[in-house]
């Protein structure tokens, strides 16, 4: 194949098509990188927790605390509206990505989607698509991952307390039982208790370390544990018995949550159906019969009625969610 033939082939290539293909491939790379950063999981054979992985890399106790323990000073990201709690959410979700880097990645993805979308749709639709796919969905995924990790930690907590209680009954000191939980149990409880062990080893008071654990996790059952440790540390008593009672109480609460979830399953499904059916009908009508709503879009009553419909739909979803969700 001579140079002239190659030149003719290149001249026939549509540059816009090449641009679109490159943009799509770039978006796929961005989302794949973001997905991998959000779904990092530890290999059980390599390490039981994030803390153990850091120890394997030769990190000192001070370095581990600096990486895993949250800082007291609020960063610029924490002062932003709507995303101010993102550093806490990322930390509770076990995601090591910096909040600033996460937001920059999401913003870059949103801009790329907006630029590509403008070639196929109006700028307003492209802007909405970029916001939803580039910003809203990643943040929603992070929050779902945080909730999943916190729920898993609460489920692991009774087993961790039983392990501590058995160690105390055979005569081991509290620090040794904490280290056993940190070394023998997987994430997330292994990493979190490992931070407590490292804080105590670094010179922090035991009650202060558990108070930090309670504020870092922000779960009611962990608050109970921190309070029990603080009371026992100040007044003395049989800590093993306290841990056994607390473990049994947490298990009973978890069983009660499962029963409530089973009893309210029908109500939650009905609430989801009633909340999403107006949106689904609107989208279906726009696809099947675009002129159905377009014929009245320019009417003076269209905007107030649209605002009223959206407001009532949101109130309906909030009220139904309140009816089928119980806090106890």
C-alpha positions in Angstrom: 0.0 0.0 0.0 1.6 3.3 -1.1 1.5 6.7 0.5 -1.2 8.0 -1.8 -3.6 5.2 -0.9 -3.1 5.9 2.8 -3.7 9.6 2.2 -6.9 8.9 0.3 -8.2 6.6 3.1 -7.4 9.3 5.7 -9.2 11.9 3.7 -12.3 9.7 3.6 -12.4 9.4 7.4 -15.0 11.7 9.1 -13.2 13.7 11.7 -16.4 14.2 13.7 -16.8 10.4 13.9 -13.3 10.0 15.2 -13.9 12.8 17.7 -17.0 11.1 19.0 -15.3 7.7 19.2 -12.4 9.2 21.1 -14.7 11.0 23.5 -16.7 7.9 24.2 -13.5 5.9 24.8 -12.2 8.6 27.1 -15.5 8.5 29.1 -15.2 4.8 29.4 -11.7 5.1 30.7 -12.7 7.7 33.3 -15.7 5.7 34.5 -13.6 2.5 34.7 -10.9 4.3 36.7 -13.5 5.7 39.0 -15.2 2.3 39.4 -12.0 0.6 40.3 -11.1 3.3 42.9 -14.5 3.0 44.5 -14.5 -0.8 44.5 -11.1 -1.6 46.0 -11.2 -4.7 48.1 -8.6 -6.4 50.1 -7.3 -9.9 49.3 -7.9 -11.9 52.5 -4.8 -14.0 51.9 -2.7 -10.8 51.6 -4.1 -8.8 54.4 -7.1 -8.8 56.7 -7.7 -5.1 56.6 -6.4 -1.8 55.3 -4.3 -1.4 58.4 -2.7 -4.8 57.8 -1.9 -3.8 54.3 -0.2 -0.6 55.5 1.8 -2.7 58.0 2.9 -5.1 55.3 4.2 -2.1 53.3 6.4 -1.1 56.3 4.4 1.9 57.5 5.0 3.0 61.1 2.3 3.5 63.7 2.4 7.3 63.2 2.1 7.0 59.5 -0.9 4.6 59.8 -2.7 7.0 62.1 -2.0 9.9 59.8 -3.5 8.0 56.9 -6.5 6.3 58.6 -7.4 8.7 61.3 -9.5 11.8 60.3 -8.0 15.2 60.7 -9.5 17.8 63.0 -9.0 20.7 60.7 -11.8 21.2 58.1 -10.7 21.4 54.5 -12.0 23.6 51.8 -14.2 20.7 50.4 -15.9 20.3 53.8 -17.0 23.9 53.7 -18.8 23.5 50.3 -22.6 23.1 50.3 -24.2 19.7 49.4 -20.8 18.0 49.4 -19.5 19.2 52.7 -19.8 15.7 54.3 -18.1 14.0 51.4 -14.7 13.5 53.2 -16.6 11.8 56.0 -18.6 9.7 53.6 -15.5 8.6 51.7 -13.7 7.7 54.9 -16.7 5.8 56.3 -17.0 4.0 53.0 -13.4 2.8 53.2 -12.4 4.8 50.0 -8.9 6.1 50.1 -9.4 8.6 47.3 -9.0 12.2 48.3 -12.2 14.2 48.3 -10.7 16.9 46.1 -9.5 14.3 43.5 -12.9 12.6 43.6 -14.8 15.9 42.9 -12.3 16.8 40.1 -12.8 13.4 38.5 -16.6 13.7 38.7 -16.5 17.2 37.4 -14.3 16.2 34.5 -16.6 13.4 33.6 -19.6 15.7 33.8 -17.9 18.2 31.4 -17.0 15.5 29.0 -20.5 14.1 28.9 -21.9 17.6 28.4 -19.5 18.3 25.5 -20.4 15.0 23.8 -24.1 15.3 24.6 -24.3 18.7 22.9 -23.6 17.1 19.6 -26.7 14.9 19.9 -29.1 17.0 22.0 -29.8 20.5 23.2 -27.4 22.1 25.7 -29.9 22.0 28.5 -30.5 18.2 28.1 -26.7 17.7 27.8 -26.2 19.7 31.0 -28.7 17.6 32.9 -27.2 14.4 31.6 -23.7 15.5 32.6 -24.9 16.5 36.0 -26.8 13.3 36.7 -24.2 10.8 35.2 -21.0 12.7 36.1 -21.8 14.1 39.5 -25.1 12.8 41.0 -24.6 9.0 40.3 -21.0 8.8 41.6 -21.9 10.6 44.8 -24.9 8.4 45.2 -22.7 5.3 44.6 -20.3 6.5 47.3 -23.1 7.0 49.8 -24.5 3.6 49.1 -21.1 2.0 49.6 -20.7 3.9 52.9 -24.1 2.6 54.1 -23.2 -0.9 53.0 -19.9 -0.7 54.9 -21.4 0.8 58.0 -24.1 -1.9 58.1 -21.5 -4.6 57.7 -19.5 -3.1 60.6 -22.5 -3.2 62.8 -23.2 -6.9 61.9 -19.5 -7.7 62.7 -19.6 -5.8 66.0 -21.3 -8.6 68.1 -18.6 -11.1 67.0 -15.9 -8.7 67.8 -17.3 -8.0 71.2 -17.6 -11.8 71.9 -13.9 -12.2 70.8 -12.9 -9.4 73.3 -15.0 -10.9 76.1 -13.5 -14.4 75.6 -10.0 -12.9 75.7 -10.8 -11.0 78.9 -12.2 -14.1 80.6 -9.0 -16.1 80.0 -6.9 -13.3 81.5 -5.7 -11.2 78.5 -5.5 -7.4 78.9 -7.9 -5.2 77.0 -5.2 -4.0 74.6 -4.4 -7.6 73.6 -8.1 -8.4 73.0 -8.4 -5.2 70.8 -5.3 -6.3 68.8 -6.9 -9.7 68.3 -10.0 -8.2 66.8 -7.9 -5.9 64.6 -5.7 -8.8 63.4 -8.2 -11.6 63.1 -11.3 -10.0 61.8 -11.7 -8.6 58.3 -12.7 -5.1 57.2 -14.3 -2.9 58.2 -14.1 -3.8 61.9 -10.5 -4.9 61.6 -9.3 -1.6 60.2 -11.4 0.5 62.7 -10.3 -1.5 65.8 -6.7 -1.4 64.4 -6.9 2.4 64.5 -7.9 2.2 68.1 -4.9 -0.1 68.9 -2.5 2.2 67.1 -3.9 5.3 68.9 -3.4 3.5 72.3 0.1 2.4 71.3 0.9 5.9 70.2 -0.1 7.3 73.7 -3.7 8.2 73.5 -6.0 7.3 76.3 -8.2 4.2 75.8 -11.5 6.1 76.3 -10.3 8.9 74.0 -9.5 6.3 71.3 -13.0 4.7 71.6 -14.6 8.2 71.6 -12.8 8.8 68.3 -14.0 5.5 67.0 -17.6 6.4 68.0 -17.4 9.8 66.2 -15.7 8.3 63.2 -18.3 5.5 62.7 -21.3 7.5 64.0 -23.4 4.4 64.6 -25.6 4.0 67.7 -24.3 0.6 68.6 -20.7 1.9 68.5 -21.8 4.8 70.7 -23.0 2.2 73.3 -19.6 0.5 73.1 -17.7 3.7 73.6 -19.9 4.6 76.6 -19.5 1.2 78.2 -15.7 1.4 77.9 -15.7 4.9 79.3 -17.8 3.9 82.3 -15.8 0.7 83.0 -12.5 2.6 82.7 -13.7 5.1 85.3 -15.5 2.9 87.8 -14.2 -0.6 87.2 -16.2 -3.8 87.0 -16.5 -6.9 84.9 -15.9 -5.6 81.4 -16.3 -9.1 79.9 -19.9 -9.4 81.2 -20.6 -5.9 79.9 -19.4 -6.8 76.5 -21.4 -10.0 76.5 -24.6 -8.1 77.4 -23.8 -5.4 74.8 -23.2 -8.1 72.1 -26.5 -9.8 72.9 -28.3 -6.5 72.8 -26.9 -5.6 69.4 -27.8 -9.0 68.0 -31.4 -8.5 69.3 -31.5 -5.1 67.7 -30.3 -6.6 64.4 -32.9 -9.3 64.5 -35.6 -6.7 65.2 -34.5 -4.6 62.2 -34.8 -7.7 60.0 -38.3 -8.4 61.3 -39.4 -4.8 60.7 -37.8 -4.9 57.2 -39.7 -8.1 56.4 -43.0 -6.7 57.7 -42.7 -3.5 55.8 -41.5 -5.0 52.5 -45.0 -4.7 50.9 -45.3 -1.1 52.1 -41.9 -0.1 50.8 -42.6 -1.7 47.4 -45.9 0.1 47.2 -44.2 3.4 48.1 -41.5 2.9 45.5 -44.1 2.1 42.8 -46.3 5.1 43.7 -43.3 7.4 43.7 -41.8 6.4 40.4 -44.9 5.7 38.3 -45.5 9.4 37.5 -42.0 9.8 36.3 -42.2 6.6 34.2 -45.5 7.7 32.7 -44.0 11.1 31.8 -40.9 9.6 30.2 -43.0 7.0 28.3 -45.3 9.7 26.9 -42.4 11.8 25.9 -40.9 8.9 23.9 -44.1 7.5 22.4 -46.0 10.8 21.9 -43.7 13.8 22.1 -46.5 16.2 21.1 -48.7 15.1 24.0 -47.2 17.5 26.5 -45.6 19.7 23.8 -49.0 21.1 22.8 -49.6 22.7 26.2 -46.0 23.6 27.0 -46.5 27.2 25.9 -49.7 27.7 27.9 -49.5 30.2 30.8 -50.8 27.7 33.2 -48.2 25.0 32.2 -45.3 26.2 34.4 -47.4 26.6 37.7 -49.1 23.3 37.1 -45.7 21.6 36.4 -44.2 23.0 39.6 -47.3 21.9 41.6 -47.1 18.4 40.2 -43.4 18.1 40.9 -43.9 19.4 44.5 -46.8 17.1 45.2 -44.8 14.1 43.8 -41.8 14.9 46.0 -44.1 15.3 49.1 -45.7 12.0 48.2 -42.4 10.2 48.1 -41.2 11.8 51.4 -44.4 11.0 53.2 -44.5 7.4 52.0 -40.8 7.0 52.9 -41.6 8.3 56.4 -44.4 5.8 56.8 -42.4 2.7 55.9 -39.1 3.6 57.6 -38.8 3.1 61.4 -36.0 4.4 63.7 -35.6 2.5 66.9 
